[in-house]
């Protein structure tokens, strides 16, 4: 990463823990997994394993995104959860603040995405070679300074999907260092938060939903 990595010095926020699952609230500015080099070693995975040595990775959030992440506490739970994410059975809900006043109450963005190789890790829309990417959205309310609070519900899990999709419809997420420009970029953080994650418990099969309150 081009900028200096300065992860927040905050305690691990456990939202739910049982014999198979661990839900935590990832702070913005912290990598999900280690990057390349010792300066990028501090991450949520290492912090979780300091308290739960058996924890296993299931999915990731972007460094600048905050909110709910789930870890498996057994290999069996990891396999079970991995299959749920792959089969799109895990349901994720995000809160975002975007630039501009969104006119419609709700909608769906269906735009295929692919990595922008000369500018990695950026992604972009590519109708010929991109992988399917679908995001449902709902306007929550218009806010000050010509912005809108949104609820975003991705049906797929492409890298930077929500960020690219919001930019593509003319409403980039505030504080996005990759996809926002001008005043939209001038925010204290990326205004994107994984508010809720729902999935089936790998042992009981029952649905479980965990929420992390939005910090902005």
C-alpha positions in Angstrom: 0.0 0.0 0.0 1.3 3.4 -0.9 0.2 5.1 2.3 1.6 4.5 5.7 -0.2 1.7 7.5 -1.2 2.8 11.0 -3.7 0.3 12.4 -5.9 1.5 15.3 -4.8 0.5 18.8 -8.1 -0.7 20.1 -9.1 -3.8 22.0 -10.7 -6.8 20.2 -14.4 -6.4 20.1 -16.1 -9.8 20.4 -19.7 -9.8 19.3 -20.5 -13.5 19.8 -18.5 -16.6 20.6 -19.5 -20.3 21.0 -17.8 -23.6 20.4 -17.8 -23.2 16.6 -18.1 -19.5 15.7 -16.5 -16.2 16.6 -18.0 -12.9 15.5 -15.9 -9.8 15.9 -16.3 -6.1 15.0 -13.3 -5.1 12.8 -12.3 -1.5 13.1 -11.6 0.6 10.1 -8.0 0.9 9.1 -7.0 -2.7 10.2 -6.1 -5.4 7.6 -8.1 -8.6 7.8 -5.0 -10.7 7.2 -1.3 -9.9 7.1 0.1 -8.0 4.1 3.5 -8.4 2.6 6.3 -7.4 4.9 6.7 -7.0 8.7 5.2 -3.5 8.7 1.9 -5.1 7.6 1.9 -7.9 10.1 -0.7 -6.4 12.5 -4.1 -7.5 11.4 -7.5 -8.7 12.7 -6.4 -12.4 12.1 -3.3 -12.0 14.4 -5.3 -10.2 17.0 -8.0 -12.8 17.0 -5.5 -15.6 17.3 -3.8 -14.0 20.3 -7.1 -14.5 22.2 -8.5 -17.5 20.2 -5.5 -19.6 18.9 -7.7 -22.0 17.2 -9.5 -19.4 15.0 -9.6 -20.0 11.2 -10.2 -17.5 8.5 -13.5 -17.6 6.6 -13.8 -14.3 4.7 -12.3 -10.8 4.6 -13.3 -7.2 4.7 -11.3 -4.4 3.0 -8.8 -2.6 5.3 -10.8 0.6 5.4 -14.2 -1.1 6.0 -15.4 -1.7 9.5 -17.9 -4.2 10.9 -18.9 -7.8 11.4 -16.5 -10.6 10.5 -16.9 -14.3 11.4 -14.1 -16.8 12.2 -14.4 -20.5 12.5 -13.2 -22.2 15.7 -12.9 -25.7 14.2 -11.9 -27.0 10.8 -15.4 -28.5 10.3 -17.0 -25.1 11.0 -14.6 -23.5 8.5 -15.6 -25.9 5.8 -19.3 -25.4 6.5 -19.0 -21.6 6.6 -16.8 -21.5 3.5 -19.5 -23.4 1.6 -22.2 -21.0 2.8 -20.2 -18.0 1.5 -19.5 -19.8 -1.8 -23.1 -20.7 -2.3 -24.3 -17.1 -1.3 -26.2 -18.4 1.7 -24.5 -16.0 4.0 -26.3 -12.6 3.9 -24.4 -9.4 4.5 -25.9 -6.0 5.1 -23.8 -2.8 5.0 -24.4 0.8 5.9 -22.7 3.5 3.7 -22.7 7.2 3.3 -22.4 8.3 -0.3 -21.9 11.5 -2.2 -25.0 13.2 -3.6 -28.7 12.9 -2.9 -29.9 9.5 -4.2 -33.2 10.1 -5.9 -34.8 6.6 -5.9 -35.8 4.7 -2.8 -34.2 1.4 -3.8 -32.6 -0.4 -6.7 -30.2 -3.0 -7.9 -26.8 -2.5 -9.5 -25.9 -5.4 -11.9 -22.5 -4.6 -13.3 -19.7 -7.3 -13.8 -16.3 -6.5 -12.3 -12.7 -7.4 -13.1 -9.4 -6.3 -11.6 -7.8 -3.3 -13.3 -4.5 -5.0 -13.8 -2.3 -1.8 -14.4 -3.8 -0.2 -11.3 -4.2 -3.1 -8.9 -5.9 -3.5 -6.5 -8.5 -1.4 -8.2 -11.5 -3.0 -9.9 -13.6 -1.8 -12.8 -16.7 -2.6 -14.7 -16.1 -4.9 -17.7 -19.2 -6.2 -19.6 -17.2 -8.6 -21.7 -14.7 -10.2 -19.2 -16.0 -9.2 -15.8 -17.4 -11.6 -13.2 -21.1 -11.2 -12.3 -21.6 -8.7 -9.4 -25.0 -7.7 -8.1 -25.8 -5.2 -5.3 -29.3 -4.4 -3.9 -29.6 -1.0 -2.2 -32.1 1.0 -0.2 -32.0 4.7 0.6 -32.3 5.3 4.3 -32.2 9.1 4.3 -30.7 12.2 2.9 -28.1 13.8 5.2 -26.2 17.0 5.5 -23.8 18.4 2.9 -25.5 16.7 0.0 -25.0 13.1 1.1 -27.2 10.0 1.5 -27.2 7.2 4.0 -27.7 3.9 2.3 -28.2 0.2 3.1 -26.3 -2.0 0.7 -27.0 -5.8 0.3 -24.6 -7.5 -2.0 -25.8 -10.7 -3.6 -22.2 -11.5 -4.7 -18.9 -10.9 -3.0 -16.5 -9.4 -5.5 -13.5 -7.4 -4.4 -14.4 -3.7 -3.9 -17.9 -4.5 -5.2 -19.9 -2.0 -3.2 -17.3 0.7 -3.7 -17.2 0.3 -7.5 -21.0 -0.1 -7.8 -21.7 3.1 -5.9 -19.2 5.0 -8.0 -20.8 3.5 -11.2 -24.2 5.0 -10.3 -22.7 8.4 -9.6 -22.7 8.2 -5.8 -19.2 7.2 -4.6 -18.8 6.2 -0.9 -17.5 9.1 1.1 -13.8 8.9 2.1 -13.0 6.2 -0.5 -9.3 6.7 -1.4 -9.6 4.6 -4.6 -12.9 5.6 -6.2 -14.0 8.9 -4.8 -12.7 12.3 -6.0 -12.9 15.9 -4.9 -15.1 16.7 -1.8 -16.4 13.1 -1.8 -13.0 11.9 -0.8 -12.6 14.3 2.1 -14.0 12.2 5.0 -12.2 11.0 8.1 -12.6 7.4 7.0 -14.2 5.2 4.3 -17.9 5.5 5.2 -18.7 1.8 4.7 -19.6 -0.6 7.6 -20.6 -4.2 7.6 -23.6 -3.9 9.9 -25.1 -7.4 9.9 -24.1 -10.9 8.9 -26.6 -13.8 8.8 -25.7 -17.4 8.3 -26.6 -20.9 9.4 -24.8 -22.2 12.5 -22.5 -25.1 11.4 -23.5 -27.3 14.3 -27.2 -26.6 14.9 -28.1 -25.6 11.3 -30.2 -22.7 12.8 -29.9 -19.2 11.5 -27.8 -16.8 13.4 -27.5 -13.0 12.8 -25.0 -10.7 14.4 -25.0 -6.9 14.3 -22.2 -4.4 14.9 -23.6 -0.8 15.5 -22.6 1.6 12.8 -19.9 4.0 14.1 -20.7 6.9 11.8 
